[in-house]
């Protein structure tokens, strides 16, 4: 078991998963809706679904205009994993762990790029922790006194396995290690859409591949291991504003980086991650998006880890650009295991040209 026109051009150059828009469509180069797939049957199904969605939007037009935010109604808040238009998202996440680490600070850039030249319903996600800090201050006294410290796990999106206590040279760095983290990419492909019996209602099936590349500036900030996961997702759209989404990953290591630091040399990665969402959006631009994140790690003693992460956001427009600002706190709900996250807070903005 050894395992992201001028604005768009600028953001693409930054390119150092959860997607956009009306269910079961993708954006072309001008951000127009494009039917899913090249299969004739699938294409006809999606064309029918698009017509249904358009009818629904016409029926709801007056209500939307009455409750919409200044600057125009935002039909696409960038949260639905079943739609793959262009999106750029800078975000910051603070994480507190149960094992004595004071904090993990993570500033990341996320970009989704539709690959319309390959397929109308294919996209790649690029994500990089461009600023990451791990503060081991709470462990300093124990290490100085020679007391064995608990394991230090990775935190999503680089989670699974565990890191041993900081190496001795961490003492000289003040237990505050900063730099950039590993690079993540995800390939997504829609494979089937089942239109419902009401406008805006459908089920979307997707497959994908999620890969973590070990490029972190410091061994403590990354895994020094190439690993990834196959991805299966099923998204159940109840209306243009409401959906359930279930994403399933199984991460395992593919290859170890030669000359890895001792903290990573013996790391084995093997864990299931489930990300289960429900969204309710409102005509005034606000939405609720609670997520239940379930991780079962079969390569370490951490075992089962469950986090509840309710997201609250507001969609609006700046000129012709769709924007969604959000905040997402999170709490562990499965007990105080030393190798688990205790709580986290994330905030960011989704930019949808």
Secondary structure as UniProt FT lines:
FT   HELIX           6..13
FT   TURN            23..24
FT   STRAND          26..27
FT   TURN            29..30
FT   STRAND          33..34
FT   HELIX           40..59
FT   HELIX           61..67
FT   TURN            70..71
FT   TURN            81..82
FT   STRAND          87..97
FT   TURN            98..99
FT   STRAND          103..114
FT   TURN            116..118
FT   TURN            120..121
FT   STRAND          122..135
FT   HELIX           137..139
FT   HELIX           140..144
FT   TURN            145..146
FT   TURN            156..157
FT   HELIX           168..173
FT   TURN            174..175
FT   STRAND          176..179
FT   STRAND          183..195
FT   TURN            199..200
FT   STRAND          202..213
FT   HELIX           219..221
FT   STRAND          225..239
FT   TURN            240..241
FT   STRAND          242..256
FT   TURN            258..259
FT   HELIX           262..265
FT   STRAND          270..281
FT   TURN            283..284
FT   STRAND          286..297
FT   TURN            301..302
FT   STRAND          303..318
FT   TURN            319..320
FT   STRAND          321..332
FT   TURN            338..339
FT   STRAND          341..352
//
